[in-house]
């Protein structure tokens, strides 16, 4: 009756009931998920679970303790007050005296042999007094350092155990950007933690080690993950987790891992020889910019420019000259200087390789016999009772020539450290190249020791140094 008299009420009622039905369906009925989607996600989850189950037993927790020397500080004279000493004794009377403290740190490691060899990062175990390795089954062992290689951040430790679960080392050269990877380790001490991501980039050089070819990933890496594993979809080790890019100290989506091929080479050398034997080419190199590419008549900005050639080096013997652009090494195209450095370092001394260069617009091929990278000499004594007290120096090596961009004909010793109480602290600085001391030439550490050992206690020295591209005289000693 009302609907006949007021037809709009009928229309309004119909609309409201329809909306109520729709609203009821939305909230009462769950959205339907297709069988295909469920199957796909189930298979993906199953695959990740299988990889995690396979690799977790091969990851260990590495905890270390080390002794650190803490410099003392001058405290308030009140600590010498007899009333204060009555209650607290003499423990606060000489706070300026250096003291020691124990510190602890956590990291991760990867079992790579059934008889107990473990890969980890150098910064995890360096200078450790004690190393405790905890397996996935909670067994604990004492770890022994077999060798450290700070130039790559790789260390090898060993535990006394047999028939251990291990992770197979894969071929990191086969990785592609976009590949799915899992990071396994002990972030913040949380053992056997798995995170998933992809390979975000390859061949990264971030400046934390001398030889770098990092894998970049967005798999979550946090403090404590260092030394842990980056594995591929086959559960193979493709990287050793090493560093993160972060403004907060925690995960921000950018982590870096050392490629397994590099880690494998370093590990083999440390185990078999107790040190890393690296190849040496003997050139100072720099990146090619678009401007340099035009100046050196290159069709594109690729290769690496030879800025200098070390006298008597394998490169000089092969005929390499300053201004050459090396575009290929051993058949592989070069785009960045670090690529050449890494390739050469991985070659055994005595082996011959072909290089392709561009010289004055013309391409040519040369053969070079790789030498052995000279070992850095031991640092000099610092206990002289004169103006050079506390000054630590070492011989110039090819790596130092490269790092400090030194002229090829430069001779001297490099200052590596100056102790806080040294008379030279005010005028010398680490990185200085000492060329002369009181007009006496210094070409190596033997010269330096001979001169330094004969200097009188109160003598003020005139030292010729090379610093940041300039040569200058400085006075050392005196008030």
C-alpha positions as CSV (number, residue, x, y, z in Angstrom):
1,X,0.0,0.0,0.0
2,X,2.8,2.4,0.9
3,X,4.8,1.3,-2.1
4,X,1.9,2.1,-4.4
5,X,1.4,5.4,-2.9
6,X,5.1,6.2,-2.5
7,X,6.9,4.3,-5.3
8,X,10.2,5.9,-4.5
9,X,10.2,4.0,-1.1
10,X,10.2,0.8,-3.0
11,X,13.2,1.8,-5.0
12,X,15.1,3.0,-1.9
13,X,14.3,-0.2,-0.1
14,X,15.6,-2.3,-3.0
15,X,18.9,-0.3,-3.2
16,X,19.4,-0.5,0.6
17,X,18.8,-4.3,0.7
18,X,21.2,-4.8,-2.2
19,X,23.9,-2.8,-0.5
20,X,23.4,-4.7,2.7
21,X,23.8,-8.0,0.8
22,X,27.0,-6.8,-0.8
23,X,28.3,-5.6,2.5
24,X,27.4,-8.9,4.2
25,X,29.2,-10.9,1.4
26,X,32.3,-8.8,1.7
27,X,32.7,-9.3,5.4
28,X,31.2,-12.7,5.8
29,X,32.7,-14.5,2.8
30,X,36.5,-14.8,2.6
31,X,38.0,-14.0,-0.8
32,X,38.7,-17.1,-2.8
33,X,42.3,-18.1,-3.5
34,X,42.8,-20.1,-6.7
35,X,44.3,-23.6,-6.4
36,X,47.1,-22.5,-8.8
37,X,48.1,-19.7,-6.4
38,X,48.0,-21.9,-3.4
39,X,50.1,-24.6,-5.2
40,X,52.6,-22.1,-6.4
41,X,53.1,-20.5,-3.0
42,X,53.2,-23.9,-1.3
43,X,55.9,-25.1,-3.7
44,X,57.9,-21.9,-3.2
45,X,57.7,-22.3,0.6
46,X,58.6,-25.9,0.4
47,X,61.7,-25.1,-1.6
48,X,62.8,-22.4,0.8
49,X,62.3,-24.7,3.7
50,X,64.3,-27.5,2.1
51,X,67.2,-25.2,1.3
52,X,67.2,-23.8,4.9
53,X,67.1,-27.3,6.4
54,X,70.0,-28.4,4.2
55,X,72.3,-25.5,4.9
56,X,71.6,-24.6,8.6
57,X,73.8,-27.5,10.0
58,X,76.8,-26.1,8.1
59,X,76.6,-22.6,9.8
60,X,78.2,-22.0,13.1
61,X,78.2,-19.3,15.8
62,X,81.6,-17.8,16.4
63,X,82.1,-15.9,19.7
64,X,85.4,-14.4,20.7
65,X,87.0,-12.6,23.6
66,X,90.0,-10.3,23.3
67,X,92.0,-8.1,25.6
68,X,92.0,-4.4,24.8
69,X,94.3,-1.8,26.3
70,X,92.5,1.3,27.5
71,X,94.3,4.5,27.9
72,X,93.9,6.1,31.3
73,X,92.5,9.6,31.9
74,X,93.4,12.2,34.4
75,X,90.9,12.2,37.2
76,X,90.0,14.8,39.9
77,X,92.6,15.4,42.7
78,X,89.9,14.5,45.2
79,X,90.7,10.8,44.6
80,X,94.0,11.4,46.5
81,X,92.1,12.7,49.5
82,X,92.8,10.5,52.6
83,X,89.1,10.4,53.5
84,X,88.3,9.0,50.0
85,X,91.2,6.5,50.1
86,X,89.9,5.2,53.5
87,X,86.8,3.8,51.8
88,X,88.0,3.0,48.3
89,X,91.7,2.3,48.7
90,X,94.2,3.1,45.9
91,X,92.3,1.8,42.9
92,X,91.4,5.4,41.8
93,X,94.7,7.0,42.6
94,X,96.4,6.5,39.3
95,X,93.6,6.5,36.7
96,X,96.0,7.8,34.1
97,X,97.8,4.4,34.0
98,X,96.7,2.3,31.0
99,X,94.7,-0.7,31.9
100,X,93.2,-3.7,30.1
101,X,89.7,-5.0,29.7
102,X,88.1,-8.0,28.1
103,X,85.6,-7.5,25.2
104,X,83.4,-10.0,23.5
105,X,82.0,-10.2,20.0
106,X,79.8,-12.4,18.0
107,X,79.9,-13.6,14.4
108,X,79.3,-16.5,12.1
109,X,81.2,-19.1,10.2
110,X,80.7,-21.7,7.4
111,X,81.9,-25.3,7.7
112,X,83.6,-26.1,4.4
113,X,85.2,-29.5,5.3
114,X,84.2,-32.5,7.4
115,X,87.4,-32.3,9.4
116,X,86.7,-28.9,10.8
117,X,87.8,-26.1,8.5
118,X,85.6,-23.0,8.8
119,X,85.5,-19.9,6.7
120,X,84.7,-16.6,8.4
121,X,85.6,-12.9,8.3
122,X,89.0,-11.5,9.5
123,X,87.3,-8.8,11.7
124,X,85.4,-11.6,13.5
125,X,88.5,-13.4,14.8
126,X,91.4,-10.9,14.5
127,X,93.4,-10.5,17.8
128,X,91.1,-12.8,19.6
129,X,92.4,-14.5,22.8
130,X,89.8,-17.2,22.7
131,X,87.4,-18.4,20.0
132,X,84.3,-20.5,20.8
133,X,82.6,-22.2,17.9
134,X,79.0,-23.5,18.5
135,X,77.4,-25.9,16.1
136,X,73.8,-26.1,15.1
137,X,73.4,-29.2,17.5
138,X,74.7,-27.0,20.4
139,X,78.1,-28.7,20.6
140,X,80.9,-26.3,21.5
141,X,84.5,-26.3,20.3
142,X,87.6,-24.2,20.7
143,X,88.6,-22.6,17.4
144,X,92.2,-22.1,16.2
145,X,93.1,-19.5,13.6
146,X,94.8,-21.1,10.6
147,X,95.3,-17.9,8.8
148,X,94.0,-14.3,8.3
149,X,94.0,-12.3,5.1
150,X,92.9,-8.7,5.9
151,X,93.3,-7.8,2.3
152,X,90.2,-9.8,1.4
153,X,88.6,-10.0,4.9
154,X,88.8,-13.8,4.8
155,X,90.0,-16.0,7.7
156,X,90.2,-19.7,8.2
157,X,89.7,-21.3,11.6
158,X,89.8,-25.0,12.6
159,X,88.1,-27.0,15.2
160,X,89.0,-30.5,16.4
161,X,86.0,-32.5,15.0
162,X,85.2,-35.1,12.4
163,X,82.3,-35.9,10.1
164,X,80.8,-32.4,10.3
165,X,78.0,-31.2,8.1
166,X,79.3,-28.9,5.5
167,X,78.1,-26.6,2.7
168,X,79.3,-27.3,-0.8
169,X,81.1,-24.3,-2.3
170,X,79.4,-23.1,-5.5
171,X,80.6,-21.1,-8.5
172,X,80.0,-17.5,-7.7
173,X,81.0,-16.5,-11.3
174,X,77.7,-18.0,-12.4
175,X,75.6,-15.6,-10.3
176,X,73.3,-13.2,-12.1
177,X,71.6,-10.1,-10.9
178,X,68.1,-11.2,-9.8
179,X,69.0,-14.7,-8.6
180,X,67.3,-15.7,-5.4
181,X,69.8,-16.1,-2.5
182,X,69.5,-16.8,1.3
183,X,71.7,-15.3,4.0
184,X,72.4,-17.6,6.9
185,X,74.1,-16.6,10.2
186,X,73.7,-15.4,13.7
187,X,72.5,-11.7,13.7
188,X,72.6,-10.3,17.2
189,X,73.5,-13.8,18.5
190,X,70.3,-15.4,17.1
191,X,71.8,-18.6,15.7
192,X,70.6,-20.3,12.5
193,X,68.7,-17.2,11.2
194,X,67.6,-17.4,7.6
195,X,66.7,-14.4,5.4
196,X,65.8,-14.3,1.8
197,X,66.5,-11.9,-1.0
198,X,68.0,-11.5,-4.5
199,X,71.4,-10.6,-5.9
200,X,71.1,-6.9,-6.3
201,X,74.4,-6.2,-7.9
202,X,77.8,-7.8,-8.8
203,X,81.4,-6.6,-8.8
204,X,80.9,-4.0,-6.1
205,X,83.9,-2.1,-4.7
206,X,83.1,-0.4,-1.4
207,X,86.5,0.3,0.1
208,X,86.6,-2.0,3.1
209,X,89.3,-4.3,1.8
210,X,92.2,-4.1,-0.7
211,X,90.8,-6.8,-3.0
212,X,87.1,-6.4,-3.5
213,X,84.5,-7.9,-5.9
214,X,81.5,-7.9,-3.6
215,X,78.1,-9.5,-4.3
216,X,75.3,-7.0,-3.3
217,X,72.1,-8.5,-1.9
218,X,68.9,-7.3,-0.3
219,X,68.7,-10.4,1.9
220,X,68.7,-9.0,5.5
221,X,72.3,-8.9,6.9
222,X,72.8,-7.5,10.4
223,X,75.6,-7.4,13.0
224,X,76.5,-11.0,13.8
225,X,75.9,-12.1,10.3
226,X,79.5,-11.4,9.4
227,X,81.3,-14.6,8.3
228,X,78.0,-16.4,7.6
229,X,76.8,-17.9,4.3
230,X,75.1,-16.6,1.2
231,X,73.7,-19.6,-0.6
232,X,71.9,-20.0,-3.9
233,X,68.8,-22.0,-4.8
234,X,70.9,-25.2,-4.8
235,X,72.0,-24.6,-1.3
236,X,75.6,-24.0,-2.5
237,X,77.8,-21.4,-0.9
238,X,78.2,-18.4,-3.2
239,X,79.4,-15.8,-0.8
240,X,80.6,-15.0,2.7
241,X,78.5,-12.2,4.3
242,X,80.8,-9.4,5.3
243,X,79.4,-5.8,5.3
244,X,76.3,-3.7,5.2
245,X,75.5,-0.2,4.1
246,X,73.6,1.5,6.9
247,X,73.1,4.9,8.4
248,X,71.6,3.3,11.5
249,X,73.9,0.3,12.1
250,X,71.1,-2.1,11.2
251,X,69.6,-3.6,8.0
252,X,68.7,-1.1,5.3
253,X,68.4,-3.4,2.3
254,X,72.1,-3.3,1.1
255,X,74.4,-6.1,2.2
256,X,77.7,-7.3,0.7
257,X,79.2,-10.8,0.5
258,X,82.7,-11.9,-0.7
259,X,82.3,-14.2,-3.7
260,X,82.9,-17.9,-3.0
261,X,85.5,-18.2,-5.7
262,X,87.7,-15.6,-4.1
263,X,87.1,-17.0,-0.6
264,X,88.0,-20.5,-1.9
265,X,91.3,-19.3,-3.5
266,X,92.3,-17.5,-0.3
267,X,91.3,-20.4,1.9
268,X,93.3,-22.9,-0.1
269,X,96.5,-20.8,0.1
270,X,96.1,-20.2,3.8
271,X,95.7,-23.9,4.6
272,X,98.4,-25.2,2.3
273,X,101.0,-22.4,2.6
274,X,100.1,-20.5,5.8
275,X,99.8,-17.3,3.8
276,X,98.3,-15.9,0.6
277,X,100.5,-16.0,-2.5
278,X,99.4,-13.3,-4.9
279,X,100.3,-12.5,-8.5
280,X,102.0,-9.1,-9.2
281,X,101.9,-7.1,-12.4
282,X,103.6,-3.9,-11.4
283,X,101.5,-1.0,-12.7
284,X,99.7,2.0,-11.2
285,X,96.2,2.2,-12.8
286,X,93.2,4.4,-12.9
287,X,89.7,4.4,-14.2
288,X,88.8,5.6,-17.7
289,X,86.4,8.6,-17.8
290,X,84.6,9.8,-20.9
291,X,87.2,12.6,-21.2
292,X,90.1,10.2,-20.9
293,X,88.5,7.9,-23.4
294,X,88.5,10.8,-26.0
295,X,92.0,11.8,-25.1
296,X,93.3,8.2,-25.6
297,X,91.3,7.6,-28.8
298,X,89.0,5.0,-27.4
299,X,85.7,4.1,-29.0
300,X,84.1,3.9,-25.6
301,X,85.0,4.5,-22.0
302,X,86.2,1.0,-21.0
303,X,89.5,-0.5,-19.9
304,X,91.9,0.8,-17.3
305,X,94.6,3.4,-17.8
306,X,98.3,2.7,-16.9
307,X,99.4,5.8,-14.9
308,X,102.8,4.4,-14.2
309,X,104.9,1.2,-14.5
310,X,107.1,0.0,-11.6
311,X,110.7,-0.3,-12.6
312,X,111.8,-4.0,-13.1
313,X,108.2,-5.2,-12.8
314,X,106.6,-7.9,-14.9
315,X,104.7,-5.2,-16.7
316,X,107.9,-3.3,-17.7
317,X,109.4,-6.6,-18.9
318,X,106.4,-7.3,-21.0
319,X,106.6,-3.8,-22.7
320,X,103.7,-2.1,-21.0
321,X,104.2,1.7,-21.0
322,X,102.7,4.7,-19.2
323,X,99.6,5.8,-21.1
324,X,98.6,2.4,-22.3
325,X,95.0,1.4,-21.9
326,X,94.5,-2.2,-20.9
327,X,91.2,-3.4,-22.3
328,X,91.5,-7.1,-21.9
329,X,93.3,-9.4,-19.5
330,X,93.5,-13.2,-20.2
331,X,90.6,-12.8,-22.7
332,X,88.3,-10.9,-20.3
333,X,87.2,-7.4,-20.9
334,X,88.1,-4.8,-18.3
335,X,85.9,-1.9,-17.2
336,X,87.3,-1.0,-13.7
337,X,90.8,-1.0,-12.2
338,X,89.9,-3.4,-9.4
339,X,89.0,-6.1,-12.0
340,X,92.6,-6.1,-13.2
341,X,93.9,-6.1,-9.6
342,X,91.8,-9.0,-8.6
343,X,92.5,-11.1,-11.8
344,X,96.3,-10.6,-11.4
345,X,96.2,-11.4,-7.6
346,X,94.5,-14.8,-8.3
347,X,97.2,-16.0,-10.7
348,X,100.1,-18.0,-9.5
349,X,103.6,-16.4,-10.0
350,X,105.4,-17.7,-13.1
351,X,102.2,-18.1,-15.2
352,X,102.0,-16.3,-18.5
353,X,98.9,-14.3,-19.6
354,X,98.0,-12.2,-22.6
355,X,96.9,-8.6,-22.3
356,X,95.3,-6.5,-25.0
357,X,96.1,-2.8,-24.9
358,X,95.4,0.4,-26.8
359,X,98.4,2.5,-27.5
360,X,98.0,5.8,-29.4
361,X,94.8,4.5,-30.9
362,X,96.3,1.2,-32.0
363,X,95.4,-2.2,-30.5
364,X,98.1,-4.7,-29.7
365,X,98.6,-7.8,-27.7
366,X,101.4,-8.4,-25.2
367,X,102.4,-11.5,-23.1
368,X,103.3,-11.0,-19.4
369,X,104.8,-13.5,-17.0
370,X,103.2,-12.8,-13.6
371,X,105.5,-12.2,-10.6
372,X,104.9,-12.6,-6.9
373,X,103.5,-9.7,-5.0
374,X,106.3,-8.6,-2.6
375,X,105.5,-9.2,1.0
376,X,105.3,-6.1,3.2
377,X,108.4,-5.9,5.3
378,X,108.2,-6.0,9.1
379,X,107.7,-2.7,10.8
380,X,110.7,-0.9,12.4
381,X,111.4,-0.6,16.1
382,X,109.8,2.5,17.7
383,X,111.7,2.6,21.0
384,X,114.4,5.1,20.1
385,X,115.1,7.6,22.8
386,X,115.1,10.6,20.4
387,X,112.9,12.7,18.1
388,X,111.8,9.5,16.2
389,X,110.6,7.7,19.3
390,X,107.2,6.1,18.6
391,X,107.4,6.5,14.8
392,X,106.6,3.3,12.9
393,X,107.6,3.0,9.2
394,X,107.8,0.3,6.6
395,X,109.2,-0.1,3.1
396,X,107.2,1.0,0.0
397,X,105.3,-1.8,-1.7
398,X,103.4,-1.9,-5.0
399,X,100.2,-1.7,-3.0
400,X,101.4,1.4,-1.1
401,X,102.4,3.0,-4.4
402,X,98.9,2.4,-5.7
403,X,97.0,3.5,-2.5
404,X,99.0,6.7,-2.1
405,X,99.3,7.4,-5.8
406,X,103.1,7.7,-5.5
407,X,105.4,8.6,-8.4
408,X,107.2,5.5,-9.7
409,X,110.6,6.9,-8.9
410,X,109.7,7.8,-5.3
411,X,112.1,6.2,-2.8
412,X,111.7,6.3,1.0
413,X,109.7,4.7,3.8
414,X,106.1,5.3,4.7
415,X,105.0,6.3,8.2
416,X,102.4,3.8,9.3
417,X,101.8,4.8,12.9
418,X,102.9,7.4,15.4
419,X,102.4,6.7,19.1
420,X,100.6,9.4,21.2
421,X,103.7,10.3,23.3
422,X,106.0,10.6,20.3
423,X,107.9,13.9,19.8
424,X,107.1,13.6,16.1
425,X,103.3,13.5,16.6
426,X,103.0,17.3,16.0
427,X,104.7,17.4,12.6
428,X,104.6,13.9,11.0
429,X,101.5,11.9,10.1
430,X,100.7,8.4,8.9
431,X,101.0,8.3,5.1
432,X,104.0,10.6,5.0
433,X,106.9,9.3,2.9
434,X,110.2,10.0,4.6
435,X,112.8,10.8,1.9
436,X,115.6,12.3,4.0
437,X,116.6,12.7,7.6
438,X,119.0,15.6,8.2
439,X,120.0,15.5,4.5
440,X,120.7,11.7,4.7
441,X,118.8,9.7,2.1
442,X,116.3,7.1,3.3
443,X,115.5,4.5,0.6
444,X,114.4,1.6,2.9
445,X,113.8,0.6,6.5
446,X,117.5,-0.4,6.9
447,X,118.5,3.2,6.1
448,X,115.9,4.5,8.5
449,X,117.1,2.2,11.3
450,X,120.7,3.0,10.8
451,X,120.0,6.8,10.9
452,X,117.4,6.7,13.7
453,X,119.6,4.6,16.0
454,X,122.4,7.2,15.9
455,X,120.4,10.3,16.6
456,X,121.1,12.0,19.9
457,X,118.3,12.3,22.5
458,X,117.8,16.1,22.4
459,X,118.6,16.7,18.7
460,X,116.0,18.5,16.5
461,X,115.7,16.9,13.1
462,X,115.0,18.3,9.6
463,X,113.0,15.7,7.7
464,X,112.1,15.8,4.0
465,X,108.7,14.2,3.4
466,X,106.4,13.6,0.5
467,X,102.8,14.4,1.6
468,X,99.7,14.5,-0.6
469,X,101.5,15.3,-3.8
470,X,104.0,17.8,-2.4
471,X,107.5,17.5,-1.0
472,X,108.3,19.6,2.1
473,X,110.8,19.9,5.0
474,X,109.5,19.5,8.6
475,X,111.2,19.8,11.9
476,X,110.9,16.9,14.3
477,X,111.6,17.1,18.0
478,X,112.0,20.0,20.4
479,X,109.4,21.8,22.5
